[in-house]
Amino acid sequence: MRTIKVLFSLLILSSCNAPMVAPIDQLKVDVGYLAADDLQGRETGTQGEQMAADYLAKRFAELGLSPKGTEDYFQNFSFKPSANPHEQTTVETPTNQGDPQGTNVVGYMDNGAEKTVIIGAHFDHLGWGSEGSLYRDSIPSIHNGADDNASGVSLLLYLAQRLKEQPKNQSNYLFIGFSGEEKGLLGSNYFVKNPSIDLTTVNLMINMDMVGRLNQENTLAVHGVGTSPKFKQLLFANNDFGLNIAEHESGVGPSDHTSFYLMDLPVLHFFTGQHEDYHKPSDDADKINYEGLETIGKYIYALVSDLDDDAKLSFRKTKNESEETPRFKVGLGVVPDYLYTGTGMRIDGVSEDKPAQKAGLQKGDVVIRLGDSTVTDMMSYMRALSVFKQGDSTDATVKRGEETLEVRIDF
């Protein structure tokens, strides 16, 4: 892992010679700094989080963004974790009572326009492996969070640079690095309740969380497509980058766009999918697909540019997809591929000693029938699975490459 000193040297060189630095190299610098061991996982309320906040404020200043926090670029909030697992963490304006604090970082590009686009990404992570870690080793280890979410922050900075260079803007742009996302969307929740701009001027909120692992199929999940009638057309009209767009209607999900959707604002959330390094110490900067990251940045820039001279977007409520998810009495023992856009449910991983493994199913298999139900997508797979209970058996039809297999599943 490169040290912070080396990364700061690269950053100084890049800012002194900005026109000569390729955007992809700047992405590497930004991800590399935020995902360095020196920041110790950027857990909210720690020195590592504050180092990340300072870095982001420094980059905002270099990009010519105006401070739009409570104190310069910073918007501090205090939080008190609840001892009751059924109660939410309390988030409030900082006091002198000794509660831990988090910091949002807010920069503004004021173009004198009537509407504003908010572009956000959370920069906190899990530190040495707090609640939410999937690391099972007994030896503590730093969770650097390169994909989650140094990747999104690097794109936020990329977009700030691109939009600054755009000759004509009919929108203002507010850039926010959120903290406290991993502890329950704390920073974004605090911001929408204590905004530094008039939220009625906001046209849409763009959120980028885990955008650093674009796969070989170039599949990019976009959530919130249903939150404005224009989004579906917008997404496909601007896809000149060979991306395979996996649409999701709901404006509610486990990231910061949810806080803005609940304020009746259109949202788009970009995501390249989970992977085996998610919430583990192995989520490091050398595993980021930087070419793919830059491609996603170009795509989002095209979307924002297309909307710039349009009328203000209308907002539309969406169904909460998580509330529609059927309840299960049994599991197949697979990790679904949530980015798969073909027919059926593609398997992204198989758990040891579970029904799928015992039936001979493998990563890459596509389930097209389960019991009496045809499986066309993730929702139909979950509905099919929900009818079974412990001790049941059923047949399943699976596509493996060009071959169609019939297997017996014992729950």
C-alpha positions as CSV (number, residue, x, y, z in Angstrom):
1,M,0.0,0.0,0.0
2,R,1.4,3.4,-0.9
3,T,1.9,5.7,2.0
4,I,0.1,9.1,2.4
5,K,3.4,11.0,1.8
6,V,3.8,9.5,-1.6
7,L,0.1,10.2,-2.4
8,F,0.3,13.8,-1.3
9,S,3.4,14.2,-3.6
10,L,1.4,12.9,-6.5
11,L,-1.5,15.2,-5.6
12,I,0.8,18.2,-5.5
13,L,2.2,17.3,-8.9
14,S,-1.3,16.8,-10.3
15,S,-2.6,20.2,-9.0
16,C,0.4,22.0,-10.3
17,N,0.1,20.5,-13.7
18,A,-3.7,19.9,-13.9
19,P,-4.0,20.1,-17.7
20,M,-1.3,17.4,-18.1
21,V,-2.7,14.9,-15.7
22,A,-5.0,12.3,-17.1
23,P,-8.3,12.0,-15.3
24,I,-7.7,8.3,-14.7
25,D,-4.5,9.1,-12.9
26,Q,-6.3,11.6,-10.6
27,L,-8.9,8.9,-9.8
28,K,-6.1,6.6,-8.8
29,V,-4.6,9.3,-6.5
30,D,-7.9,10.1,-4.8
31,V,-8.9,6.4,-4.3
32,G,-5.3,5.6,-3.2
33,Y,-5.3,8.3,-0.5
34,L,-8.7,7.5,0.9
35,A,-8.0,3.8,1.0
36,A,-4.5,4.0,2.5
37,D,-3.8,2.2,5.8
38,D,-2.9,5.5,7.4
39,L,-6.6,6.5,7.5
40,Q,-7.4,3.3,9.4
41,G,-10.7,2.7,7.6
42,R,-12.3,6.2,8.0
43,E,-14.8,5.2,10.6
44,T,-17.1,8.0,11.6
45,G,-15.9,9.8,14.7
46,T,-12.2,8.8,14.3
47,Q,-9.1,10.6,13.3
48,G,-9.0,8.7,10.1
49,E,-12.5,10.1,9.2
50,Q,-11.3,13.6,9.9
51,M,-8.2,13.1,7.7
52,A,-10.5,12.0,4.9
53,A,-12.7,15.1,5.5
54,D,-9.6,17.4,5.4
55,Y,-8.5,15.8,2.2
56,L,-11.9,16.3,0.6
57,A,-12.0,19.9,1.7
58,K,-8.5,20.5,0.3
59,R,-9.6,19.0,-3.1
60,F,-12.8,21.1,-3.1
61,A,-10.7,24.2,-2.6
62,E,-8.3,23.2,-5.4
63,L,-11.3,22.7,-7.7
64,G,-12.6,26.2,-6.9
65,L,-15.7,25.1,-5.1
66,S,-17.1,27.6,-2.5
67,P,-17.5,26.4,1.1
68,K,-21.1,25.5,1.9
69,G,-20.8,23.9,5.3
70,T,-21.6,25.2,8.7
71,E,-17.9,25.9,9.3
72,D,-16.1,26.5,6.0
73,Y,-16.5,23.3,4.0
74,F,-17.5,21.2,7.1
75,Q,-20.9,20.4,8.5
76,N,-20.4,18.6,11.8
77,F,-23.1,16.5,13.5
78,S,-23.1,14.5,16.7
79,F,-24.6,11.1,17.1
80,K,-25.5,8.8,20.0
81,P,-25.8,5.1,19.1
82,S,-28.8,3.5,20.8
83,A,-28.3,0.6,23.2
84,N,-31.7,-0.7,22.0
85,P,-31.3,-2.5,18.7
86,H,-34.9,-1.5,17.8
87,E,-34.2,2.2,18.1
88,Q,-32.3,4.4,15.6
89,T,-29.1,6.3,16.4
90,T,-29.8,9.9,17.5
91,V,-28.3,12.5,15.2
92,E,-28.2,16.2,16.1
93,T,-26.3,19.5,16.0
94,P,-23.0,19.1,18.0
95,T,-23.1,19.9,21.7
96,N,-20.5,19.9,24.4
97,Q,-21.8,16.7,26.0
98,G,-19.1,14.5,24.7
99,D,-21.0,12.6,22.0
100,P,-19.0,11.3,19.0
101,Q,-19.0,13.6,16.0
102,G,-19.1,13.1,12.3
103,T,-18.4,15.5,9.5
104,N,-20.0,16.1,6.1
105,V,-17.9,18.1,3.6
106,V,-19.9,20.5,1.4
107,G,-18.7,22.5,-1.7
108,Y,-20.7,24.6,-4.0
109,M,-20.5,25.7,-7.6
110,D,-22.7,28.7,-7.9
111,N,-23.7,29.5,-11.5
112,G,-26.5,31.9,-10.5
113,A,-29.1,29.4,-11.7
114,E,-32.6,28.7,-10.4
115,K,-32.1,25.0,-10.0
116,T,-29.4,22.9,-8.3
117,V,-28.1,19.4,-8.7
118,I,-26.7,17.7,-5.6
119,I,-23.9,15.2,-6.3
120,G,-23.0,13.0,-3.3
121,A,-20.9,10.1,-2.1
122,H,-20.1,8.9,1.4
123,F,-16.5,8.8,2.5
124,D,-16.7,6.9,5.8
125,H,-16.1,3.2,6.2
126,L,-15.8,0.5,8.9
127,G,-12.4,1.4,10.5
128,W,-10.9,-1.8,12.0
129,G,-14.1,-3.7,11.4
130,S,-17.0,-2.3,13.4
131,E,-20.6,-3.5,13.1
132,G,-21.3,-4.5,9.5
133,S,-17.9,-6.2,8.9
134,L,-18.0,-9.5,7.1
135,Y,-14.4,-10.3,8.2
136,R,-14.3,-13.5,10.3
137,D,-10.6,-13.6,11.3
138,S,-9.8,-13.1,15.0
139,I,-6.9,-10.7,14.2
140,P,-8.1,-7.1,13.8
141,S,-7.5,-5.6,10.4
142,I,-8.1,-2.2,8.7
143,H,-11.1,-2.1,6.4
144,N,-9.8,0.4,3.8
145,G,-13.0,0.6,1.7
146,A,-11.5,1.3,-1.7
147,D,-14.7,0.4,-3.5
148,D,-16.9,1.3,-0.5
149,N,-16.7,4.2,-1.0
150,A,-13.4,5.8,-2.0
151,S,-14.6,5.0,-5.6
152,G,-17.7,7.1,-5.3
153,V,-15.8,10.0,-3.7
154,S,-13.2,10.0,-6.5
155,L,-16.0,10.2,-9.1
156,L,-17.5,13.1,-7.1
157,L,-14.2,15.0,-7.5
158,Y,-14.0,13.9,-11.2
159,L,-17.5,15.4,-11.9
160,A,-16.6,18.6,-10.1
161,Q,-13.6,19.0,-12.4
162,R,-15.6,18.3,-15.5
163,L,-18.5,20.6,-14.6
164,K,-16.1,23.4,-13.7
165,E,-14.8,23.2,-17.2
166,Q,-18.2,23.2,-18.8
167,P,-18.6,26.5,-20.7
168,K,-22.3,27.1,-20.0
169,N,-24.2,25.9,-16.9
170,Q,-27.9,26.5,-16.2
171,S,-27.7,24.6,-13.0
172,N,-25.8,25.1,-9.7
173,Y,-24.0,22.1,-8.3
174,L,-23.7,21.1,-4.6
175,F,-21.0,18.5,-3.9
176,I,-21.3,16.6,-0.6
177,G,-19.0,14.0,1.0
178,F,-21.2,12.3,3.6
179,S,-20.0,10.7,6.7
180,G,-22.0,8.3,8.9
181,E,-23.4,6.3,6.0
182,E,-22.2,3.0,7.4
183,K,-23.8,3.8,10.7
184,G,-27.2,4.4,9.2
185,L,-27.2,7.3,6.7
186,L,-26.4,9.7,9.5
187,G,-24.7,12.4,7.5
188,S,-27.2,12.6,4.7
189,N,-30.1,12.5,7.2
190,Y,-28.6,15.4,9.1
191,F,-28.0,17.4,5.9
192,V,-31.6,17.2,4.6
193,K,-32.8,18.3,8.0
194,N,-30.2,21.1,8.2
195,P,-29.6,22.0,4.5
196,S,-27.1,24.7,3.5
197,I,-29.2,25.5,0.4
198,D,-32.9,25.8,-0.2
199,L,-34.0,22.2,-1.0
200,T,-36.9,23.5,-3.1
201,T,-34.4,24.6,-5.7
202,V,-32.9,21.0,-6.0
203,N,-33.6,19.4,-9.4
204,L,-32.2,15.9,-8.5
205,M,-29.7,14.2,-6.2
206,I,-27.1,11.9,-7.7
207,N,-25.5,9.3,-5.4
208,M,-22.5,7.1,-6.1
209,D,-21.8,4.3,-3.7
210,M,-19.5,1.4,-4.7
211,V,-18.8,2.2,-8.4
212,G,-15.3,0.8,-8.7
213,R,-15.9,-2.8,-9.8
214,L,-17.5,-2.5,-13.3
215,N,-17.6,-6.1,-14.5
216,Q,-16.8,-7.6,-17.9
217,E,-20.4,-7.2,-19.0
218,N,-20.2,-3.5,-18.2
219,T,-23.3,-3.7,-16.0
220,L,-24.1,-0.6,-14.0
221,A,-27.1,-0.7,-11.6
222,V,-29.1,2.5,-11.5
223,H,-31.6,2.9,-8.7
224,G,-34.3,5.5,-8.4
225,V,-35.3,5.3,-12.1
226,G,-38.9,5.6,-11.1
227,T,-38.5,8.8,-9.1
228,S,-39.0,11.1,-12.1
229,P,-40.8,10.3,-15.4
230,K,-37.9,11.5,-17.5
231,F,-35.2,9.2,-16.1
232,K,-35.8,6.1,-18.1
233,Q,-35.4,8.0,-21.4
234,L,-32.5,10.0,-20.1
235,L,-30.5,7.0,-19.0
236,F,-30.7,5.2,-22.4
237,A,-30.4,8.3,-24.6
238,N,-27.0,9.1,-23.1
239,N,-25.6,5.6,-23.0
240,D,-22.9,6.0,-25.6
241,F,-20.4,4.1,-23.4
242,G,-21.3,0.5,-23.9
243,L,-22.9,0.2,-20.5
244,N,-25.4,-2.5,-19.7
245,I,-27.9,-0.6,-17.5
246,A,-29.7,-2.6,-14.8
247,E,-32.7,-0.4,-13.8
248,H,-34.3,-0.3,-10.4
249,E,-37.4,1.9,-9.8
250,S,-37.3,2.4,-6.1
251,G,-35.9,5.6,-4.5
252,V,-35.3,3.8,-1.2
253,G,-32.2,1.8,-0.6
254,P,-29.3,1.3,1.8
255,S,-27.4,4.4,0.7
256,D,-27.6,8.2,1.1
257,H,-30.0,8.9,-1.8
258,T,-32.7,7.6,0.4
259,S,-32.5,10.6,2.7
260,F,-33.2,12.9,-0.3
261,Y,-36.0,10.7,-1.8
262,L,-37.8,11.0,1.5
263,M,-37.7,14.7,1.0
264,D,-39.7,14.2,-2.3
265,L,-36.6,14.8,-4.5
266,P,-35.8,12.8,-7.6
267,V,-32.7,10.6,-7.1
268,L,-30.4,8.4,-9.1
269,H,-28.0,6.0,-7.3
270,F,-25.2,4.3,-9.2
271,F,-23.7,1.0,-8.1
272,T,-21.5,-1.7,-9.7
273,G,-22.5,-4.5,-7.4
274,Q,-21.3,-6.4,-4.4
275,H,-18.3,-8.7,-4.4
276,E,-16.3,-11.0,-2.2
277,D,-14.3,-8.1,-0.7
278,Y,-17.4,-6.2,0.4
279,H,-17.0,-5.0,4.1
280,K,-13.7,-6.9,4.4
281,P,-10.1,-5.7,4.7
282,S,-9.4,-7.0,1.2
283,D,-11.3,-4.1,-0.4
284,D,-8.1,-2.3,-1.5
285,A,-7.2,0.3,-4.1
286,D,-5.4,-2.2,-6.4
287,K,-8.7,-4.0,-7.1
288,I,-10.5,-1.0,-8.5
289,N,-11.4,-1.1,-12.2
290,Y,-10.1,2.5,-13.0
291,E,-11.0,2.4,-16.7
292,G,-14.5,1.4,-15.7
293,L,-14.7,4.0,-13.0
294,E,-13.8,6.7,-15.6
295,T,-16.4,5.4,-18.0
296,I,-19.1,5.7,-15.3
297,G,-17.9,9.2,-14.6
298,K,-18.3,10.1,-18.3
299,Y,-21.7,8.6,-18.4
300,I,-23.0,10.6,-15.3
301,Y,-21.5,13.7,-16.7
302,A,-23.4,13.2,-19.9
303,L,-26.6,12.7,-17.9
304,V,-26.1,15.9,-15.9
305,S,-25.2,17.9,-19.0
306,D,-28.3,16.7,-20.9
307,L,-30.5,17.9,-18.0
308,D,-28.8,21.2,-17.7
309,D,-31.0,23.3,-20.0
310,D,-34.2,21.3,-19.3
311,A,-37.1,22.4,-17.1
312,K,-37.0,21.3,-13.5
313,L,-37.8,17.6,-13.1
314,S,-41.0,16.4,-11.6
315,F,-40.9,14.0,-8.6
316,R,-42.7,10.7,-8.5
317,K,-43.0,8.3,-5.5
318,T,-42.0,4.7,-6.0
319,K,-42.8,1.4,-4.4
320,N,-40.3,0.3,-1.8
321,E,-38.9,-2.8,-3.3
322,S,-37.6,-4.1,0.0
323,E,-41.2,-4.1,1.4
324,E,-42.3,-6.2,-1.5
325,T,-39.7,-8.9,-0.9
326,P,-41.3,-12.2,0.1
327,R,-40.4,-13.9,3.4
328,F,-38.5,-17.1,3.3
329,K,-38.6,-20.2,5.5
330,V,-35.7,-21.8,3.6
331,G,-32.7,-20.7,1.6
332,L,-31.1,-22.1,-1.5
333,G,-27.6,-21.2,-0.3
334,V,-26.6,-19.0,-3.2
335,V,-25.5,-15.4,-3.7
336,P,-27.6,-14.0,-6.6
337,D,-26.0,-11.8,-9.2
338,Y,-28.0,-8.6,-8.7
339,L,-26.5,-7.0,-11.8
340,Y,-27.7,-9.8,-14.2
341,T,-30.2,-8.4,-16.8
342,G,-30.9,-11.6,-18.7
343,T,-33.8,-14.0,-18.1
344,G,-33.7,-16.0,-14.9
345,M,-31.6,-15.7,-11.7
346,R,-27.9,-16.0,-12.2
347,I,-25.8,-17.4,-9.3
348,D,-22.8,-15.3,-8.2
349,G,-21.7,-17.6,-5.4
350,V,-22.5,-20.9,-3.8
351,S,-22.4,-21.5,0.0
352,E,-20.8,-24.6,1.5
353,D,-23.0,-27.5,2.6
354,K,-26.3,-25.8,1.4
355,P,-29.1,-27.1,-0.9
356,A,-27.6,-25.5,-4.0
357,Q,-24.1,-27.0,-3.5
358,K,-25.6,-30.4,-2.7
359,A,-27.6,-30.3,-5.9
360,G,-24.4,-29.5,-7.9
361,L,-25.2,-25.9,-8.7
362,Q,-22.2,-23.6,-9.6
363,K,-21.3,-20.0,-9.9
364,G,-22.6,-18.7,-13.3
365,D,-25.6,-21.1,-13.4
366,V,-28.9,-19.4,-14.3
367,V,-32.0,-20.7,-12.6
368,I,-35.0,-20.5,-15.0
369,R,-37.5,-22.7,-13.1
370,L,-37.9,-23.5,-9.4
371,G,-40.7,-26.0,-8.6
372,D,-43.8,-25.1,-10.6
373,S,-42.7,-21.5,-11.1
374,T,-40.9,-20.0,-14.0
375,V,-38.0,-17.7,-12.9
376,T,-37.6,-14.7,-15.1
377,D,-35.9,-12.3,-12.7
378,M,-34.9,-11.7,-9.1
379,M,-38.4,-11.0,-7.8
380,S,-40.0,-14.1,-9.5
381,Y,-37.1,-16.2,-8.0
382,M,-37.9,-14.9,-4.5
383,R,-41.6,-15.5,-5.0
384,A,-40.9,-19.1,-6.1
385,L,-38.5,-19.7,-3.2
386,S,-41.0,-18.4,-0.6
387,V,-43.4,-21.3,-1.0
388,F,-41.0,-23.9,0.4
389,K,-40.3,-24.9,3.9
390,Q,-37.7,-27.1,5.7
391,G,-37.9,-30.7,4.5
392,D,-39.4,-29.9,1.1
393,S,-37.9,-31.1,-2.1
394,T,-38.4,-29.8,-5.6
395,D,-37.0,-29.8,-9.1
396,A,-35.2,-26.9,-10.7
397,T,-34.2,-26.1,-14.3
398,V,-30.8,-24.4,-14.7
399,K,-28.9,-23.0,-17.7
400,R,-25.2,-23.7,-17.7
401,G,-23.7,-22.1,-20.8
402,E,-25.6,-23.7,-23.7
403,E,-26.6,-26.7,-21.6
404,T,-30.0,-27.0,-19.8
405,L,-29.9,-29.1,-16.6
406,E,-32.6,-30.6,-14.4
407,V,-31.6,-30.9,-10.7
408,R,-33.2,-32.0,-7.5
409,I,-33.3,-29.5,-4.6
410,D,-33.7,-30.7,-1.0
411,F,-34.4,-28.0,1.5
